[in-house]
Protein backbone atom coordinates (compact mmCIF):
# COMPACT_ATOMS: atom_id res chain seq x y z
CA UNK A 1 0.00 0.00 0.00
CA UNK A 2 2.86 2.38 0.74
CA UNK A 3 4.42 1.63 -2.64
CA UNK A 4 1.05 2.09 -4.35
CA UNK A 5 0.64 5.45 -2.61
CA UNK A 6 3.81 6.68 -4.31
CA UNK A 7 2.61 5.40 -7.69
CA UNK A 8 -0.81 7.00 -7.21
CA UNK A 9 0.77 10.33 -6.23
CA UNK A 10 2.84 10.30 -9.42
CA UNK A 11 -0.07 9.14 -11.58
CA UNK A 12 -2.45 11.79 -10.29
CA UNK A 13 -0.05 14.50 -11.41
CA UNK A 14 -1.24 13.62 -14.94
CA UNK A 15 -4.80 12.39 -14.34
CA UNK A 16 -7.42 14.55 -12.61
CA UNK A 17 -10.27 12.65 -10.95
CA UNK A 18 -13.50 13.82 -12.55
CA UNK A 19 -15.71 14.84 -9.65
CA UNK A 20 -16.67 18.13 -8.00
CA UNK A 21 -15.50 21.15 -9.98
CA UNK A 22 -13.36 18.79 -12.10
CA UNK A 23 -16.30 16.67 -13.28
CA UNK A 24 -16.42 15.77 -16.98
CA UNK A 25 -18.59 13.32 -18.88
CA UNK A 26 -15.45 11.53 -20.12
CA UNK A 27 -15.54 9.41 -16.96
CA UNK A 28 -18.70 7.68 -18.10
CA UNK A 29 -21.98 7.04 -16.33
CA UNK A 30 -22.55 9.18 -13.27
CA UNK A 31 -24.96 9.70 -10.39
CA UNK A 32 -25.81 12.73 -8.27
CA UNK A 33 -23.07 13.97 -5.96
CA UNK A 34 -25.20 13.23 -2.89
CA UNK A 35 -25.73 9.59 -3.81
CA UNK A 36 -22.14 9.28 -4.99
CA UNK A 37 -20.69 10.40 -1.65
CA UNK A 38 -22.94 8.01 0.28
CA UNK A 39 -22.03 5.06 -1.96
CA UNK A 40 -18.33 5.89 -1.76
CA UNK A 41 -17.92 6.65 1.94
CA UNK A 42 -20.50 4.40 3.67
CA UNK A 43 -18.63 1.11 2.96
CA UNK A 44 -15.75 2.30 5.16
CA UNK A 45 -18.14 3.05 8.03
CA UNK A 46 -19.83 -0.34 7.61
CA UNK A 47 -16.55 -2.26 7.26
CA UNK A 48 -15.08 -0.82 10.45
CA UNK A 49 -18.35 -1.46 12.30
CA UNK A 50 -18.26 -5.14 11.23
CA UNK A 51 -14.60 -5.55 12.22
CA UNK A 52 -15.52 -4.06 15.59
CA UNK A 53 -18.71 -6.02 16.32
CA UNK A 54 -17.35 -9.37 15.11
CA UNK A 55 -14.18 -9.15 17.19
CA UNK A 56 -13.73 -10.93 20.49
CA UNK A 57 -12.03 -7.74 21.68
CA UNK A 58 -14.96 -5.47 20.86
CA UNK A 59 -15.46 -4.43 24.50
CA UNK A 60 -11.91 -3.21 25.19
CA UNK A 61 -12.21 0.49 26.18
CA UNK A 62 -9.22 1.83 24.23
CA UNK A 63 -10.28 0.01 21.07
CA UNK A 64 -13.84 1.29 21.46
CA UNK A 65 -12.59 4.87 21.64
CA UNK A 66 -10.24 4.55 18.65
CA UNK A 67 -12.83 2.79 16.50
CA UNK A 68 -15.41 5.40 17.50
CA UNK A 69 -13.16 8.23 16.29
CA UNK A 70 -12.85 6.51 12.91
CA UNK A 71 -16.63 6.01 12.79
CA UNK A 72 -17.37 9.62 13.75
CA UNK A 73 -15.42 10.81 10.73
CA UNK A 74 -17.06 8.39 8.33
CA UNK A 75 -20.56 8.87 9.71
CA UNK A 76 -20.20 12.58 8.97
CA UNK A 77 -18.75 11.95 5.51
CA UNK A 78 -21.27 9.23 4.63
CA UNK A 79 -24.57 10.46 6.01
CA UNK A 80 -24.30 14.16 6.95
CA UNK A 81 -21.97 15.79 4.41
CA UNK A 82 -23.92 14.46 1.37
CA UNK A 83 -27.18 15.92 2.67
CA UNK A 84 -25.57 19.36 2.92
CA UNK A 85 -24.32 19.39 -0.68
CA UNK A 86 -25.82 22.13 -2.81
CA UNK A 87 -26.15 22.22 -6.56
CA UNK A 88 -26.58 19.42 -9.08
CA UNK A 89 -23.04 18.17 -9.60
CA UNK A 90 -22.44 14.59 -10.73
CA UNK A 91 -20.01 11.86 -9.68
CA UNK A 92 -18.88 9.13 -12.11
CA UNK A 93 -19.40 5.49 -11.07
CA UNK A 94 -15.74 4.85 -11.89
CA UNK A 95 -14.68 7.37 -9.23
CA UNK A 96 -17.14 5.85 -6.74
CA UNK A 97 -15.79 2.34 -7.38
CA UNK A 98 -12.19 3.42 -6.86
CA UNK A 99 -13.18 5.30 -3.72
CA UNK A 100 -14.96 2.25 -2.31
CA UNK A 101 -11.89 0.05 -2.82
CA UNK A 102 -9.62 2.67 -1.26
CA UNK A 103 -11.89 3.19 1.76
CA UNK A 104 -12.54 -0.50 2.44
CA UNK A 105 -8.85 -1.41 2.18
CA UNK A 106 -7.97 1.33 4.66
CA UNK A 107 -10.74 0.21 7.02
CA UNK A 108 -9.35 -3.31 6.69
CA UNK A 109 -5.82 -2.19 7.57
CA UNK A 110 -6.87 -0.12 10.57
CA UNK A 111 -9.76 -2.25 11.83
CA UNK A 112 -7.80 -5.43 11.25
CA UNK A 113 -4.86 -4.07 13.21
CA UNK A 114 -6.90 -2.75 16.11
CA UNK A 115 -9.18 -5.74 16.65
CA UNK A 116 -7.32 -8.77 15.26
CA UNK A 117 -3.60 -8.31 14.61
CA UNK A 118 -2.32 -6.18 17.48
CA UNK A 119 -1.37 -8.09 20.63
CA UNK A 120 -4.00 -8.14 23.37
CA UNK A 121 -1.87 -5.88 25.58
CA UNK A 122 -1.04 -3.30 22.91
CA UNK A 123 -3.86 -0.91 23.87
CA UNK A 124 -4.65 -1.13 27.59
CA UNK A 125 -6.97 1.42 29.22
CA UNK A 126 -3.87 3.40 30.19
CA UNK A 127 -3.24 4.02 26.46
CA UNK A 128 -6.01 6.61 26.61
CA UNK A 129 -3.82 8.71 28.92
CA UNK A 130 -0.61 8.26 26.91
CA UNK A 131 1.09 11.21 25.19
CA UNK A 132 0.62 9.59 21.76
CA UNK A 133 -3.10 9.24 22.25
CA UNK A 134 -3.66 12.70 23.72
CA UNK A 135 -1.56 14.50 21.09
CA UNK A 136 -3.15 12.44 18.33
CA UNK A 137 -6.68 13.20 19.49
CA UNK A 138 -5.96 16.93 19.62
CA UNK A 139 -4.59 16.86 16.07
CA UNK A 140 -7.47 14.66 14.89
CA UNK A 141 -10.17 17.03 16.16
CA UNK A 142 -8.24 20.08 14.96
CA UNK A 143 -8.28 18.53 11.49
CA UNK A 144 -11.97 17.74 11.74
CA UNK A 145 -12.72 21.35 12.70
CA UNK A 146 -10.69 22.65 9.74
CA UNK A 147 -12.48 20.22 7.44
CA UNK A 148 -15.98 21.12 8.62
CA UNK A 149 -15.27 24.86 8.60
CA UNK A 150 -13.79 24.70 5.10
CA UNK A 151 -16.70 22.67 3.74
CA UNK A 152 -19.08 25.24 5.19
CA UNK A 153 -17.19 28.11 3.53
CA UNK A 154 -17.30 26.39 0.14
CA UNK A 155 -20.94 25.43 0.56
CA UNK A 156 -21.96 29.06 1.12
CA UNK A 157 -20.03 30.57 -1.80
CA UNK A 158 -23.07 30.42 -4.08
CA UNK A 159 -26.65 31.52 -3.75
CA UNK A 160 -29.37 29.08 -4.90
CA UNK A 161 -29.36 28.75 -8.67
CA UNK A 162 -25.90 30.27 -9.10
CA UNK A 163 -23.40 28.09 -11.02
CA UNK A 164 -20.39 30.40 -11.13
CA UNK A 165 -17.12 29.68 -9.33
CA UNK A 166 -15.89 31.91 -6.50
CA UNK A 167 -12.65 32.13 -4.56
CA UNK A 168 -13.08 30.62 -1.08
CA UNK A 169 -11.93 32.97 1.67
CA UNK A 170 -11.56 32.70 5.42
CA UNK A 171 -10.34 29.97 7.73
CA UNK A 172 -7.36 28.02 6.43
CA UNK A 173 -8.17 29.16 2.89
CA UNK A 174 -5.99 32.11 3.81
CA UNK A 175 -3.00 29.78 3.45
CA UNK A 176 -3.95 26.97 1.06
CA UNK A 177 -6.19 26.38 -1.94
CA UNK A 178 -7.75 23.20 -0.53
CA UNK A 179 -8.31 23.88 3.16
CA UNK A 180 -10.86 21.07 3.37
CA UNK A 181 -8.19 18.61 2.18
CA UNK A 182 -5.73 20.06 4.68
CA UNK A 183 -8.30 19.32 7.40
CA UNK A 184 -8.78 15.73 6.29
CA UNK A 185 -5.04 15.12 6.04
CA UNK A 186 -4.58 16.58 9.53
CA UNK A 187 -7.25 14.24 10.89
CA UNK A 188 -5.50 11.14 9.62
CA UNK A 189 -2.07 12.29 10.74
CA UNK A 190 -3.63 12.65 14.19
CA UNK A 191 -5.18 9.19 13.89
CA UNK A 192 -1.84 7.67 12.93
CA UNK A 193 -0.33 9.19 16.06
CA UNK A 194 -3.14 8.20 18.45
CA UNK A 195 -3.07 4.57 17.22
CA UNK A 196 0.71 4.58 16.67
CA UNK A 197 0.23 1.97 13.96
CA UNK A 198 1.60 1.23 10.51
CA UNK A 199 -1.96 1.03 9.19
CA UNK A 200 -2.69 4.51 10.49
CA UNK A 201 0.54 5.87 9.01
CA UNK A 202 -0.21 4.24 5.66
CA UNK A 203 -3.69 5.80 5.61
CA UNK A 204 -2.23 9.25 6.33
CA UNK A 205 0.32 8.85 3.52
CA UNK A 206 -2.40 7.62 1.15
CA UNK A 207 -4.54 10.61 2.05
CA UNK A 208 -1.73 12.94 1.03
CA UNK A 209 -0.99 10.94 -2.14
CA UNK A 210 -4.65 11.13 -3.15
CA UNK A 211 -5.53 14.69 -2.13
CA UNK A 212 -2.32 16.65 -2.78
CA UNK A 213 -2.38 16.21 -6.58
CA UNK A 214 -6.07 17.12 -6.63
CA UNK A 215 -5.34 20.25 -4.57
CA UNK A 216 -2.69 21.13 -7.15
CA UNK A 217 -5.22 20.68 -9.99
CA UNK A 218 -7.77 22.86 -8.21
CA UNK A 219 -5.09 25.49 -7.62
CA UNK A 220 -4.31 25.54 -11.34
CA UNK A 221 -8.02 25.74 -12.15
CA UNK A 222 -8.34 28.84 -9.96
CA UNK A 223 -5.27 30.39 -11.60
CA UNK A 224 -6.74 29.75 -15.05
CA UNK A 225 -10.09 31.20 -14.04
CA UNK A 226 -9.09 34.14 -11.83
CA UNK A 227 -5.54 34.89 -13.01
CA UNK A 228 -3.57 37.49 -11.10
CA UNK A 229 -6.35 37.97 -8.56
CA UNK A 230 -5.78 34.43 -7.32
CA UNK A 231 -2.01 34.38 -7.80
CA UNK A 232 -1.70 37.46 -5.59
CA UNK A 233 -3.16 35.51 -2.65
CA UNK A 234 0.06 33.47 -2.47
CA UNK A 235 -1.64 30.27 -1.37
CA UNK A 236 0.01 26.86 -1.36
CA UNK A 237 -1.89 23.76 -2.55
CA UNK A 238 -2.55 21.83 0.66
CA UNK A 239 0.26 22.37 3.21
CA UNK A 240 0.70 25.97 4.45
CA UNK A 241 4.09 27.45 3.47
CA UNK A 242 5.27 24.08 2.13
CA UNK A 243 3.29 22.57 -0.77
N, C-alpha and C positions, 0 to 999 in steps of 0.2 A: 504493500500500500504506500509506503514511503517513496519507493522508486516510482510508482505510478503517479504520485503527486507531482514529482519533478517533471515527468513526461506531460502531464495535463497542463501544468503551468506553462511549459514551452508551447504546447499545442494551442492553448487558448490565446497566445499572442497573435495567432493568425486566424483563428476561428472565433467569432462572436456569437454566443448563445442567443437565439432569437426569441427572447421574451422581454416583457416590459417595454421600455422605450426603444429597444433593439429588435422588436418583433418584426419578422417578415414572413410572407407566405411561402418562401422557399423551403421552410422547415416542414411543410406538409400539413396534414390535418391538425386542427387545433380546437381547443375548448375555451370557455370563458376563463379569465384569470382567477376568479374566485374558485371555481371547480378545480382548476389546475393546481392551485396551491394546496387545496385540501388533499387531492389525490397524491401529490408529491410529498407532502410533509407528514400526513397522518400515519403512513406505514412505520415511520421511525418511532412515533409515540406508541403504536400498538406493539411493535417488536420489543421495545424495552419493557413494556408492561408485561408481556408474556415471559420474557427472561426472568423478570422479577417474581411474578406469581408462581411460576413453575419451579422455582429454585427452593431447595431445602434450607437455604439461608435467607429466605425472604423476610424474616422477622428481626434480622440483625439491625440495630438502630443506625449505625453509621452507613450501612448500605441503603437503608430506607431513605435517609437524608440525601445521599448522593444521587440515587435513582430519581428521587422527587425533583431535584434541581433540573436534571435532564428532562423530565416530563413536564415541568413548568414551562420550559422554553418551547418544547414541541407542542404543548397544548395551545399556547398562544399562537404559534406559527401555523398550526393546523386548523384551529377552530375559531380563533378570534380575529387574527390578522386578515384572513380572506373576507370576512364579513364587513370589514372596514374599507375594503378596496373600492375606490370610485372609478368611474369611467367604464368603458367597454373593451378593454384590451383583451388580447387572446394569448393563449399559451399552447405551443405545439405539443402533441402527444410524445414526440421524440424527446423533448426536453423533460417532460414529466417522467418518462421511463428511465432516463439517465439519472434524474434526481432521486427516484425511488430506489434504484440500485445503490447509489451513493449513500443515502440515508440509512437504508437497512444494513449495509455492510458496517457503517460506523456504529449503529446501535448494537450490532453483533459483537464488534470489537470491545466496546465499552461495557455493555451488559454481560457479555461472556466473561470478561475479566472480573468484573465486580462480583458476580454471583456464582461463577463456576470454576474459573481458573486460579484466581488469587487464593493463597493459603488462608485457612480459616482464621488465623490470627493477624492477618494483614491489616484489617480495619476494625480494631476494637472500639468501644465507646469512647475511649480517650482520644481517638483520632480526631474527633469533633472539636477538641480543644488544642490540637496541634497547630504550630505556625503555618504549615503547608495548607491545612484546611481553612484556617481563618483568612489568610492572605488570599487564597484562591477564591473563597466565597465573596470577599470584598471586590475583587477584580471581576468576578462573574456578574454580580449585580450592577456594578458600574457599567459593564458592557451592555447589559440588558436595558439599563436606563438610557444609554446613548442610542441604542437601537430603537427603542420605543419613541423617544423624543424625535429622532431623525425621521422615522416613518410618519409621524404626525405632521412634521414640517412639510414633507413631500406631499402628503395627502391633502393638505390645505392650500397648496399652491394655486389650484384652479377652482373657479366657481362652477356650479353645475352647468353642463353643456359646453364648457370651454375645452378645447382640444390642443391649445398652444402649449409650448414648453416654456418654463420659467426657471430662473436660477434659484436653487434653494439657498436660503440664508438663515443664520442663527444656529445656535448649538455648535456642534463640532463641524458643521459645514463651513465654519470660519476658516478651518485648517485643511479640510480634505473635500474632494469631490463627492465621495461616497461615504458619508458619515454613518449611514445605516450599516454598511459593510464593516466599517471600523468597529461599530458596536458589537456585531456578531462575532468578529474575530476576537475581540477582547473577552467576550463571554467564554469562548472555548479555550483561550489561553488560561483564563481563570479556572476552568474545569480541569484542564490538564494538571494544573498545580494542586488543586484541592483533592484530586484522586491520585496524584503522583504516579501516573501509569503511562505505559507506552501507548496504549490505545488512546488515551486522552491527548497525548502529545501528537500522535498521528492525525487525529481528528483536527487539531488546531492547525497543523501544517497543511492538511488538505483544504481547510477553510481558506487559508491564505492563497493556496495554489488555484483554487476555484474562483475566489472573489477578486483577488488583486488584478488579474488581467481584465476582468469585466469592469472594474473601477477605472482602469486605464482607458478602455473603450468608451465609457461614458464621459470621461474627461475630454477625450478627443471630440466626441459628439458635441459637447458644450462649446469647445473651442471653434468647431466648424460653424455652429449655429450663432454664437454670440461674439466671436472674434476677440478683439482687444478688451472689450468689457469684461469677459471672463478671464482672459489671460492676466489682467491687472490684479485680480484677486489673489494670485500667487498660491493657489491651493495645490497640495500634493494629491495623489490618487486615493490612497487609503490609510497611509501611516503619516501622521503629522511630522513635517520637517524631514522625512526620510524618503518615502516612496509614494 
